[in-house]
């Protein structure tokens, strides 16, 4: 399933080879692929590329920065992970969950 989704995104098509019904479909497909590929060390760079594409598309989604920071942490880029999670925290300073995650990093 994920490889088919990845292939359709590479062709600038979306699910089933048709154009997406909304930009959100494209955006959350990138997010799903980033999470999927972040599970194995061999595919972390691929996951990093997908989450960066999602952030370039929409910069205001906090969850994207959290996944990006986790990927950077797994790639042993600790300073970059801290900067990324701090960016996520700054999107909503009243969010206690994000404040705690930032402190953990």
N, CA, C and O atoms as a GROMACS GRO file, in nm:
protein
  420
    1UNK      N    1   0.082  -0.119   0.000
    1UNK     CA    2   0.000   0.000   0.000
    1UNK      C    3   0.086   0.126   0.000
    1UNK      O    4   0.062   0.218  -0.078
    2UNK      N    5   0.187   0.129   0.088
    2UNK     CA    6   0.269   0.249   0.098
    2UNK      C    7   0.355   0.270  -0.026
    2UNK      O    8   0.378   0.384  -0.068
    3UNK      N    9   0.402   0.162  -0.085
    3UNK     CA   10   0.483   0.176  -0.206
    3UNK      C   11   0.399   0.226  -0.323
    3UNK      O   12   0.449   0.302  -0.406
    4UNK      N   13   0.275   0.184  -0.331
    4UNK     CA   14   0.185   0.236  -0.434
    4UNK      C   15   0.155   0.382  -0.414
    4UNK      O   16   0.149   0.458  -0.510
    5UNK      N   17   0.137   0.422  -0.290
    5UNK     CA   18   0.115   0.564  -0.259
    5UNK      C   19   0.238   0.646  -0.293
    5UNK      O   20   0.227   0.756  -0.347
    6UNK      N   21   0.355   0.592  -0.262
    6UNK     CA   22   0.480   0.661  -0.292
    6UNK      C   23   0.498   0.677  -0.443
    6UNK      O   24   0.539   0.783  -0.490
    7UNK      N   25   0.467   0.574  -0.519
    7UNK     CA   26   0.481   0.580  -0.664
    7UNK      C   27   0.385   0.682  -0.725
    7UNK      O   28   0.422   0.755  -0.817
    8UNK      N   29   0.264   0.688  -0.673
    8UNK     CA   30   0.168   0.784  -0.728
    8UNK      C   31   0.206   0.927  -0.692
    8UNK      O   32   0.179   1.019  -0.770
    9UNK      N   33   0.268   0.948  -0.577
    9UNK     CA   34   0.313   1.084  -0.541
    9UNK      C   35   0.430   1.128  -0.628
    9UNK      O   36   0.441   1.246  -0.661
   10UNK      N   37   0.516   1.035  -0.665
   10UNK     CA   38   0.629   1.069  -0.751
   10UNK      C   39   0.584   1.114  -0.889
   10UNK      O   40   0.651   1.195  -0.953
   11UNK      N   41   0.472   1.062  -0.934
   11UNK     CA   42   0.419   1.100  -1.065
   11UNK      C   43   0.329   1.222  -1.057
   11UNK      O   44   0.262   1.257  -1.154
   12UNK      N   45   0.329   1.289  -0.941
   12UNK     CA   46   0.242   1.404  -0.916
   12UNK      C   47   0.096   1.368  -0.930
   12UNK      O   48   0.012   1.453  -0.959
   13UNK      N   49   0.067   1.243  -0.909
   13UNK     CA   50  -0.069   1.195  -0.903
   13UNK      C   51  -0.093   1.154  -0.758
   13UNK      O   52  -0.002   1.155  -0.676
   14UNK      N   53  -0.213   1.120  -0.730
   14UNK     CA   54  -0.242   1.082  -0.594
   14UNK      C   55  -0.300   0.943  -0.592
   14UNK      O   56  -0.258   0.859  -0.671
   15UNK      N   57  -0.390   0.916  -0.508
   15UNK     CA   58  -0.441   0.780  -0.491
   15UNK      C   59  -0.511   0.734  -0.619
   15UNK      O   60  -0.589   0.808  -0.678
   16UNK      N   61  -0.484   0.612  -0.660
   16UNK     CA   62  -0.542   0.548  -0.779
   16UNK      C   63  -0.506   0.620  -0.908
   16UNK      O   64  -0.578   0.606  -1.007
   17UNK      N   65  -0.398   0.696  -0.911
   17UNK     CA   66  -0.354   0.760  -1.034
   17UNK      C   67  -0.437   0.880  -1.077
   17UNK      O   68  -0.416   0.932  -1.186
   18UNK      N   69  -0.528   0.924  -0.995
   18UNK     CA   70  -0.609   1.040  -1.027
   18UNK      C   71  -0.560   1.160  -0.948
   18UNK      O   72  -0.487   1.145  -0.850
   19UNK      N   73  -0.598   1.276  -0.991
   19UNK     CA   74  -0.558   1.396  -0.918
   19UNK      C   75  -0.630   1.399  -0.783
   19UNK      O   76  -0.739   1.344  -0.769
   20UNK      N   77  -0.568   1.462  -0.687
   20UNK     CA   78  -0.626   1.467  -0.553
   20UNK      C   79  -0.751   1.552  -0.552
   20UNK      O   80  -0.764   1.649  -0.626
   21UNK      N   81  -0.842   1.514  -0.465
   21UNK     CA   82  -0.964   1.594  -0.453
   21UNK      C   83  -0.936   1.723  -0.377
   21UNK      O   84  -1.012   1.820  -0.389
   22UNK      N   85  -0.829   1.725  -0.299
   22UNK     CA   86  -0.793   1.846  -0.227
   22UNK      C   87  -0.643   1.844  -0.198
   22UNK      O   88  -0.581   1.738  -0.199
   23UNK      N   89  -0.585   1.961  -0.173
   23UNK     CA   90  -0.443   1.964  -0.135
   23UNK      C   91  -0.416   1.890  -0.004
   23UNK      O   92  -0.304   1.845   0.020
   24UNK      N   93  -0.517   1.878   0.080
   24UNK     CA   94  -0.500   1.808   0.206
   24UNK      C   95  -0.468   1.660   0.184
   24UNK      O   96  -0.392   1.601   0.261
   25UNK      N   97  -0.524   1.602   0.080
   25UNK     CA   98  -0.496   1.462   0.050
   25UNK      C   99  -0.347   1.443   0.021
   25UNK      O  100  -0.285   1.348   0.069
   26UNK      N  101  -0.291   1.533  -0.058
   26UNK     CA  102  -0.148   1.528  -0.089
   26UNK      C  103  -0.064   1.548   0.037
   26UNK      O  104   0.032   1.476   0.061
   27UNK      N  105  -0.102   1.646   0.116
   27UNK     CA  106  -0.027   1.683   0.236
   27UNK      C  107  -0.023   1.569   0.337
   27UNK      O  108   0.084   1.536   0.388
   28UNK      N  109  -0.137   1.511   0.366
   28UNK     CA  110  -0.141   1.405   0.466
   28UNK      C  111  -0.085   1.274   0.413
   28UNK      O  112  -0.047   1.187   0.491
   29UNK      N  113  -0.080   1.258   0.282
   29UNK     CA  114  -0.012   1.142   0.225
   29UNK      C  115   0.138   1.152   0.249
   29UNK      O  116   0.203   1.052   0.280
   30UNK      N  117   0.193   1.272   0.234
   30UNK     CA  118   0.334   1.294   0.265
   30UNK      C  119   0.363   1.264   0.412
   30UNK      O  120   0.464   1.201   0.445
   31UNK      N  121   0.274   1.308   0.499
   31UNK     CA  122   0.289   1.286   0.642
   31UNK      C  123   0.287   1.136   0.674
   31UNK      O  124   0.369   1.087   0.753
   32UNK      N  125   0.194   1.065   0.613
   32UNK     CA  126   0.183   0.920   0.635
   32UNK      C  127   0.310   0.848   0.589
   32UNK      O  128   0.360   0.760   0.659
   33UNK      N  129   0.360   0.885   0.472
   33UNK     CA  130   0.482   0.822   0.422
   33UNK      C  131   0.602   0.854   0.510
   33UNK      O  132   0.688   0.768   0.532
   34UNK      N  133   0.609   0.977   0.559
   34UNK     CA  134   0.720   1.013   0.648
   34UNK      C  135   0.717   0.930   0.775
   34UNK      O  136   0.820   0.883   0.821
   35UNK      N  137   0.598   0.912   0.831
   35UNK     CA  138   0.588   0.828   0.950
   35UNK      C  139   0.622   0.683   0.920
   35UNK      O  140   0.689   0.617   1.000
   36UNK      N  141   0.577   0.634   0.807
   36UNK     CA  142   0.605   0.495   0.771
   36UNK      C  143   0.754   0.470   0.754
   36UNK      O  144   0.808   0.374   0.810
   37UNK      N  145   0.821   0.556   0.680
   37UNK     CA  146   0.964   0.535   0.653
   37UNK      C  147   1.053   0.572   0.771
   37UNK      O  148   1.172   0.540   0.770
   38UNK      N  149   0.999   0.639   0.872
   38UNK     CA  150   1.081   0.675   0.988
   38UNK      C  151   1.099   0.558   1.085
   38UNK      O  152   1.170   0.571   1.185
   39UNK      N  153   1.036   0.446   1.058
   39UNK     CA  154   1.044   0.331   1.149
   39UNK      C  155   1.173   0.252   1.135
   39UNK      O  156   1.214   0.184   1.229
   40UNK      N  157   1.238   0.258   1.020
   40UNK     CA  158   1.361   0.183   0.998
   40UNK      C  159   1.476   0.279   0.973
   40UNK      O  160   1.458   0.382   0.908
   41UNK      N  161   1.593   0.246   1.023
   41UNK     CA  162   1.709   0.333   1.006
   41UNK      C  163   1.748   0.347   0.859
   41UNK      O  164   1.796   0.453   0.818
   42UNK      N  165   1.729   0.242   0.780
   42UNK     CA  166   1.769   0.244   0.638
   42UNK      C  167   1.688   0.344   0.557
   42UNK      O  168   1.735   0.392   0.454
   43UNK      N  169   1.567   0.376   0.600
   43UNK     CA  170   1.481   0.463   0.522
   43UNK      C  171   1.457   0.599   0.588
   43UNK      O  172   1.364   0.670   0.551
   44UNK      N  173   1.540   0.636   0.685
   44UNK     CA  174   1.521   0.764   0.754
   44UNK      C  175   1.540   0.884   0.661
   44UNK      O  176   1.470   0.984   0.674
   45UNK      N  177   1.634   0.874   0.568
   45UNK     CA  178   1.654   0.986   0.475
   45UNK      C  179   1.533   1.007   0.385
   45UNK      O  180   1.498   1.121   0.352
   46UNK      N  181   1.470   0.898   0.346
   46UNK     CA  182   1.349   0.908   0.264
   46UNK      C  183   1.238   0.973   0.347
   46UNK      O  184   1.164   1.058   0.296
   47UNK      N  185   1.226   0.934   0.472
   47UNK     CA  186   1.125   0.993   0.561
   47UNK      C  187   1.152   1.142   0.580
   47UNK      O  188   1.059   1.223   0.583
   48UNK      N  189   1.278   1.177   0.592
   48UNK     CA  190   1.317   1.318   0.610
   48UNK      C  191   1.278   1.400   0.487
   48UNK      O  192   1.232   1.514   0.500
   49UNK      N  193   1.296   1.344   0.370
   49UNK     CA  194   1.256   1.414   0.246
   49UNK      C  195   1.106   1.436   0.241
   49UNK      O  196   1.060   1.544   0.203
   50UNK      N  197   1.030   1.334   0.277
   50UNK     CA  198   0.884   1.347   0.273
   50UNK      C  199   0.833   1.451   0.372
   50UNK      O  200   0.745   1.530   0.340
   51UNK      N  201   0.888   1.452   0.493
   51UNK     CA  202   0.838   1.548   0.592
   51UNK      C  203   0.881   1.690   0.555
   51UNK      O  204   0.808   1.785   0.584
   52UNK      N  205   0.996   1.705   0.492
   52UNK     CA  206   1.036   1.838   0.445
   52UNK      C  207   0.943   1.888   0.335
   52UNK      O  208   0.910   2.007   0.330
   53UNK      N  209   0.901   1.798   0.246
   53UNK     CA  210   0.804   1.836   0.142
   53UNK      C  211   0.672   1.879   0.204
   53UNK      O  212   0.609   1.974   0.157
   54UNK      N  213   0.630   1.809   0.308
   54UNK     CA  214   0.505   1.846   0.376
   54UNK      C  215   0.518   1.982   0.443
   54UNK      O  216   0.424   2.062   0.439
   55UNK      N  217   0.632   2.009   0.505
   55UNK     CA  218   0.653   2.139   0.570
   55UNK      C  219   0.660   2.250   0.468
   55UNK      O  220   0.608   2.359   0.491
   56UNK      N  221   0.723   2.225   0.354
   56UNK     CA  222   0.727   2.326   0.248
   56UNK      C  223   0.587   2.358   0.198
   56UNK      O  224   0.557   2.472   0.163
   57UNK      N  225   0.501   2.257   0.195
   57UNK     CA  226   0.364   2.276   0.147
   57UNK      C  227   0.282   2.359   0.246
   57UNK      O  228   0.214   2.454   0.207
   58UNK      N  229   0.288   2.323   0.374
   58UNK     CA  230   0.213   2.392   0.478
   58UNK      C  231   0.299   2.401   0.603
   58UNK      O  232   0.326   2.300   0.668
   59UNK      N  233   0.342   2.521   0.635
   59UNK     CA  234   0.437   2.542   0.745
   59UNK      C  235   0.372   2.551   0.882
   59UNK      O  236   0.442   2.557   0.983
   60UNK      N  237   0.241   2.553   0.889
   60UNK     CA  238   0.175   2.581   1.017
   60UNK      C  239   0.128   2.459   1.092
   60UNK      O  240   0.064   2.473   1.196
   61UNK      N  241   0.156   2.340   1.044
   61UNK     CA  242   0.109   2.218   1.110
   61UNK      C  243   0.218   2.170   1.207
   61UNK      O  244   0.327   2.132   1.166
   62UNK      N  245   0.186   2.173   1.334
   62UNK     CA  246   0.281   2.141   1.439
   62UNK      C  247   0.328   1.996   1.432
   62UNK      O  248   0.446   1.969   1.458
   63UNK      N  249   0.240   1.905   1.396
   63UNK     CA  250   0.274   1.763   1.392
   63UNK      C  251   0.389   1.734   1.295
   63UNK      O  252   0.467   1.642   1.317
   64UNK      N  253   0.398   1.812   1.189
   64UNK     CA  254   0.505   1.791   1.092
   64UNK      C  255   0.642   1.817   1.156
   64UNK      O  256   0.738   1.743   1.132
   65UNK      N  257   0.649   1.921   1.235
   65UNK     CA  258   0.776   1.954   1.301
   65UNK      C  259   0.814   1.849   1.405
   65UNK      O  260   0.932   1.822   1.425
   66UNK      N  261   0.715   1.792   1.471
   66UNK     CA  262   0.743   1.688   1.570
   66UNK      C  263   0.803   1.566   1.502
   66UNK      O  264   0.903   1.511   1.549
   67UNK      N  265   0.744   1.523   1.392
   67UNK     CA  266   0.797   1.408   1.318
   67UNK      C  267   0.937   1.440   1.264
   67UNK      O  268   1.027   1.355   1.269
   68UNK      N  269   0.955   1.561   1.214
   68UNK     CA  270   1.087   1.599   1.161
   68UNK      C  271   1.192   1.594   1.272
   68UNK      O  272   1.303   1.546   1.250
   69UNK      N  273   1.158   1.643   1.391
   69UNK     CA  274   1.252   1.640   1.503
   69UNK      C  275   1.284   1.497   1.544
   69UNK      O  276   1.399   1.466   1.575
   70UNK      N  277   1.184   1.410   1.544
   70UNK     CA  278   1.209   1.270   1.578
   70UNK      C  279   1.303   1.204   1.476
   70UNK      O  280   1.391   1.127   1.513
   71UNK      N  281   1.283   1.235   1.349
   71UNK     CA  282   1.370   1.180   1.245
   71UNK      C  283   1.512   1.232   1.262
   71UNK      O  284   1.608   1.156   1.252
   72UNK      N  285   1.525   1.362   1.287
   72UNK     CA  286   1.659   1.419   1.308
   72UNK      C  287   1.727   1.357   1.430
   72UNK      O  288   1.848   1.333   1.428
   73UNK      N  289   1.650   1.332   1.533
   73UNK     CA  290   1.706   1.268   1.652
   73UNK      C  291   1.756   1.128   1.620
   73UNK      O  292   1.864   1.089   1.665
   74UNK      N  293   1.680   1.052   1.542
   74UNK     CA  294   1.721   0.917   1.503
   74UNK      C  295   1.843   0.920   1.413
   74UNK      O  296   1.922   0.826   1.411
   75UNK      N  297   1.860   1.030   1.336
   75UNK     CA  298   1.978   1.045   1.250
   75UNK      C  299   2.097   1.102   1.326
   75UNK      O  300   2.201   1.132   1.267
   76UNK      N  301   2.083   1.118   1.457
   76UNK     CA  302   2.187   1.171   1.546
   76UNK      C  303   2.222   1.316   1.515
   76UNK      O  304   2.336   1.359   1.534
   77UNK      N  305   2.124   1.390   1.469
   77UNK     CA  306   2.138   1.534   1.449
   77UNK      C  307   2.067   1.604   1.565
   77UNK      O  308   1.963   1.667   1.546
   78UNK      N  309   2.123   1.592   1.683
   78UNK     CA  310   2.054   1.637   1.803
   78UNK      C  311   2.031   1.788   1.807
   78UNK      O  312   1.925   1.832   1.850
   79UNK      N  313   2.126   1.865   1.762
   79UNK     CA  314   2.110   2.010   1.763
   79UNK      C  315   1.999   2.052   1.667
   79UNK      O  316   1.918   2.138   1.700
   80UNK      N  317   1.996   1.991   1.550
   80UNK     CA  318   1.888   2.021   1.454
   80UNK      C  319   1.753   1.980   1.509
   80UNK      O  320   1.653   2.049   1.488
   81UNK      N  321   1.748   1.867   1.579
   81UNK     CA  322   1.622   1.821   1.638
   81UNK      C  323   1.571   1.919   1.742
   81UNK      O  324   1.451   1.946   1.748
   82UNK      N  325   1.660   1.972   1.822
   82UNK     CA  326   1.620   2.070   1.924
   82UNK      C  327   1.569   2.197   1.858
   82UNK      O  328   1.469   2.253   1.902
   83UNK      N  329   1.636   2.243   1.754
   83UNK     CA  330   1.589   2.363   1.684
   83UNK      C  331   1.453   2.340   1.620
   83UNK      O  332   1.366   2.428   1.625
   84UNK      N  333   1.433   2.224   1.562
   84UNK     CA  334   1.307   2.193   1.496
   84UNK      C  335   1.192   2.184   1.596
   84UNK      O  336   1.084   2.239   1.572
   85UNK      N  337   1.214   2.117   1.708
   85UNK     CA  338   1.107   2.103   1.807
   85UNK      C  339   1.077   2.238   1.872
   85UNK      O  340   0.964   2.263   1.914
   86UNK      N  341   1.176   2.323   1.881
   86UNK     CA  342   1.152   2.458   1.934
   86UNK      C  343   1.067   2.540   1.836
   86UNK      O  344   0.983   2.619   1.878
   87UNK      N  345   1.089   2.521   1.705
   87UNK     CA  346   1.003   2.585   1.605
   87UNK      C  347   0.859   2.540   1.622
   87UNK      O  348   0.766   2.620   1.612
   88UNK      N  349   0.840   2.410   1.648
   88UNK     CA  350   0.706   2.357   1.669
   88UNK      C  351   0.643   2.419   1.793
   88UNK      O  352   0.524   2.453   1.792
   89UNK      N  353   0.721   2.433   1.897
   89UNK     CA  354   0.671   2.493   2.020
   89UNK      C  355   0.627   2.636   1.999
   89UNK      O  356   0.529   2.681   2.058
   90UNK      N  357   0.700   2.708   1.915
   90UNK     CA  358   0.669   2.849   1.890
   90UNK      C  359   0.541   2.868   1.810
   90UNK      O  360   0.485   2.978   1.810
   91UNK      N  361   0.493   2.765   1.742
   91UNK     CA  362   0.368   2.780   1.666
   91UNK      C  363   0.248   2.799   1.759
   91UNK      O  364   0.150   2.863   1.722
   92UNK      N  365   0.257   2.743   1.880
   92UNK     CA  366   0.149   2.759   1.979
   92UNK      C  367   0.211   2.756   2.117
   92UNK      O  368   0.231   2.649   2.175
   93UNK      N  369   0.242   2.873   2.171
   93UNK     CA  370   0.312   2.881   2.299
   93UNK      C  371   0.226   2.835   2.417
   93UNK      O  372   0.280   2.804   2.522
   94UNK      N  373   0.096   2.831   2.402
   94UNK     CA  374   0.007   2.789   2.510
   94UNK      C  375  -0.011   2.638   2.516
   94UNK      O  376  -0.075   2.587   2.608
   95UNK      N  377   0.042   2.567   2.420
   95UNK     CA  378   0.026   2.422   2.414
   95UNK      C  379   0.122   2.356   2.512
   95UNK      O  380   0.243   2.353   2.490
   96UNK      N  381   0.069   2.302   2.619
   96UNK     CA  382   0.152   2.241   2.724
   96UNK      C  383   0.221   2.115   2.674
   96UNK      O  384   0.334   2.086   2.713
   97UNK      N  385   0.154   2.041   2.591
   97UNK     CA  386   0.214   1.919   2.536
   97UNK      C  387   0.341   1.952   2.460
   97UNK      O  388   0.444   1.888   2.478
   98UNK      N  389   0.333   2.053   2.373
   98UNK     CA  390   0.452   2.091   2.294
   98UNK      C  391   0.563   2.144   2.384
   98UNK      O  392   0.681   2.118   2.358
   99UNK      N  393   0.528   2.216   2.488
   99UNK     CA  394   0.630   2.264   2.582
   99UNK      C  395   0.702   2.147   2.647
   99UNK      O  396   0.824   2.149   2.663
  100UNK      N  397   0.626   2.043   2.685
  100UNK     CA  398   0.688   1.926   2.747
  100UNK      C  399   0.775   1.849   2.650
  100UNK      O  400   0.884   1.805   2.686
  101UNK      N  401   0.729   1.833   2.527
  101UNK     CA  402   0.808   1.763   2.425
  101UNK      C  403   0.939   1.838   2.400
  101UNK      O  404   1.045   1.777   2.384
  102UNK      N  405   0.931   1.970   2.395
  102UNK     CA  406   1.051   2.051   2.373
  102UNK      C  407   1.151   2.030   2.486
  102UNK      O  408   1.271   2.018   2.462
  103UNK      N  409   1.104   2.027   2.608
  103UNK     CA  410   1.191   2.005   2.722
  103UNK      C  411   1.255   1.866   2.715
  103UNK      O  412   1.372   1.851   2.750
  104UNK      N  413   1.180   1.764   2.672
  104UNK     CA  414   1.235   1.630   2.659
  104UNK      C  415   1.351   1.625   2.561
  104UNK      O  416   1.451   1.557   2.584
  105UNK      N  417   1.337   1.698   2.450
  105UNK     CA  418   1.444   1.698   2.352
  105UNK      C  419   1.565   1.771   2.405
  105UNK      O  420   1.666   1.782   2.336
   0.00000   0.00000   0.00000
